Amino acid sequence: MSKTKKSRKTKAKNVQKVIEQQQSEKSNTLIFGGILLAMSSIGLLIFVLSDKVFHLS
């Protein structure tokens, strides 16, 4: 009986580790995507403002 309890606990821990790894990969992807979006937005804002202010054309 103790063997079955031990194996169940081990399986639960393994499943929890796999779920945590998947969540950390998703969060890393979201962070990277958010930073990329923010940088491109700031770049576009600077370009538009500099074109309006300095009349580059």
Distance bins in CASP14 RR format, pairs under 12 A and 6 or more apart:
PFRMAT RR
TARGET T0000
AUTHOR 0000-0000-0000
RMODE 2
METHOD distances of the structure
MODEL  1
1 7 0 0 0 0 0 1 0 0 0 0 0
1 8 0 0 0 0 0 1 0 0 0 0 0
2 8 0 0 0 0 0 1 0 0 0 0 0
2 9 0 0 0 0 0 1 0 0 0 0 0
3 9 0 0 0 0 0 1 0 0 0 0 0
3 10 0 0 0 0 0 1 0 0 0 0 0
4 10 0 0 0 0 0 1 0 0 0 0 0
4 11 0 0 0 0 0 1 0 0 0 0 0
5 11 0 0 0 0 0 1 0 0 0 0 0
5 12 0 0 0 0 0 1 0 0 0 0 0
6 12 0 0 0 0 0 1 0 0 0 0 0
6 13 0 0 0 0 0 1 0 0 0 0 0
7 13 0 0 0 0 0 1 0 0 0 0 0
7 14 0 0 0 0 0 1 0 0 0 0 0
8 14 0 0 0 0 0 1 0 0 0 0 0
8 15 0 0 0 0 0 1 0 0 0 0 0
9 15 0 0 0 0 0 1 0 0 0 0 0
9 16 0 0 0 0 0 1 0 0 0 0 0
10 16 0 0 0 0 0 1 0 0 0 0 0
10 17 0 0 0 0 0 1 0 0 0 0 0
11 17 0 0 0 0 0 1 0 0 0 0 0
11 18 0 0 0 0 0 1 0 0 0 0 0
12 18 0 0 0 0 0 1 0 0 0 0 0
12 19 0 0 0 0 0 1 0 0 0 0 0
13 19 0 0 0 0 0 1 0 0 0 0 0
13 20 0 0 0 0 0 1 0 0 0 0 0
14 20 0 0 0 0 0 1 0 0 0 0 0
14 21 0 0 0 0 0 1 0 0 0 0 0
15 21 0 0 0 0 0 1 0 0 0 0 0
15 22 0 0 0 0 0 1 0 0 0 0 0
16 22 0 0 0 0 0 1 0 0 0 0 0
16 23 0 0 0 0 0 1 0 0 0 0 0
17 23 0 0 0 0 0 1 0 0 0 0 0
17 24 0 0 0 0 0 1 0 0 0 0 0
18 24 0 0 0 0 0 1 0 0 0 0 0
18 25 0 0 0 0 0 1 0 0 0 0 0
19 25 0 0 0 0 0 1 0 0 0 0 0
19 26 0 0 0 0 0 1 0 0 0 0 0
20 26 0 0 0 0 0 1 0 0 0 0 0
20 27 0 0 0 0 0 1 0 0 0 0 0
21 27 0 0 0 0 0 1 0 0 0 0 0
21 28 0 0 0 0 0 1 0 0 0 0 0
22 28 0 0 0 0 0 1 0 0 0 0 0
22 29 0 0 0 0 0 1 0 0 0 0 0
23 29 0 0 0 0 0 1 0 0 0 0 0
23 30 0 0 0 0 0 1 0 0 0 0 0
24 30 0 0 0 0 0 1 0 0 0 0 0
24 31 0 0 0 0 0 1 0 0 0 0 0
25 31 0 0 0 0 0 1 0 0 0 0 0
25 32 0 0 0 0 0 1 0 0 0 0 0
26 32 0 0 0 0 0 1 0 0 0 0 0
26 33 0 0 0 0 0 1 0 0 0 0 0
27 33 0 0 0 0 0 1 0 0 0 0 0
27 34 0 0 0 0 0 1 0 0 0 0 0
28 34 0 0 0 0 0 1 0 0 0 0 0
28 35 0 0 0 0 0 1 0 0 0 0 0
29 35 0 0 0 0 0 1 0 0 0 0 0
29 36 0 0 0 0 0 1 0 0 0 0 0
30 36 0 0 0 0 0 1 0 0 0 0 0
30 37 0 0 0 0 0 1 0 0 0 0 0
31 37 0 0 0 0 0 1 0 0 0 0 0
31 38 0 0 0 0 0 1 0 0 0 0 0
32 38 0 0 0 0 0 1 0 0 0 0 0
32 39 0 0 0 0 0 1 0 0 0 0 0
33 39 0 0 0 0 1 0 0 0 0 0 0
33 40 0 0 0 0 1 0 0 0 0 0 0
33 41 0 0 0 0 0 1 0 0 0 0 0
34 40 0 0 0 0 1 0 0 0 0 0 0
34 41 0 0 0 0 1 0 0 0 0 0 0
34 42 0 0 0 0 0 1 0 0 0 0 0
35 41 0 0 0 0 0 1 0 0 0 0 0
35 42 0 0 0 0 0 1 0 0 0 0 0
36 42 0 0 0 0 0 1 0 0 0 0 0
36 43 0 0 0 0 0 1 0 0 0 0 0
37 43 0 0 0 0 0 1 0 0 0 0 0
37 44 0 0 0 0 0 1 0 0 0 0 0
38 44 0 0 0 0 0 1 0 0 0 0 0
38 45 0 0 0 0 0 1 0 0 0 0 0
39 45 0 0 0 0 0 1 0 0 0 0 0
39 46 0 0 0 0 0 1 0 0 0 0 0
40 46 0 0 0 0 0 1 0 0 0 0 0
40 47 0 0 0 0 0 1 0 0 0 0 0
41 47 0 0 0 0 0 1 0 0 0 0 0
41 48 0 0 0 0 0 1 0 0 0 0 0
42 48 0 0 0 0 0 1 0 0 0 0 0
42 49 0 0 0 0 0 1 0 0 0 0 0
43 49 0 0 0 0 1 0 0 0 0 0 0
43 50 0 0 0 0 1 0 0 0 0 0 0
43 51 0 0 0 0 0 1 0 0 0 0 0
44 50 0 0 0 0 0 1 0 0 0 0 0
44 51 0 0 0 0 0 1 0 0 0 0 0
45 51 0 0 0 0 0 1 0 0 0 0 0
45 52 0 0 0 0 0 1 0 0 0 0 0
46 52 0 0 0 0 0 1 0 0 0 0 0
46 53 0 0 0 0 0 1 0 0 0 0 0
46 54 0 0 0 0 0 1 0 0 0 0 0
47 53 0 0 0 0 0 1 0 0 0 0 0
47 54 0 0 0 0 0 1 0 0 0 0 0
47 56 0 0 0 0 1 0 0 0 0 0 0
48 54 0 0 0 0 0 1 0 0 0 0 0
48 56 0 0 0 0 0 1 0 0 0 0 0
49 55 0 0 0 0 0 1 0 0 0 0 0
49 56 0 0 0 0 0 1 0 0 0 0 0
50 56 1 0 0 1 0 0 0 0 0 0 0
50 57 0 0 0 0 0 1 0 0 0 0 0
51 57 1 0 0 1 0 0 0 0 0 0 0
END
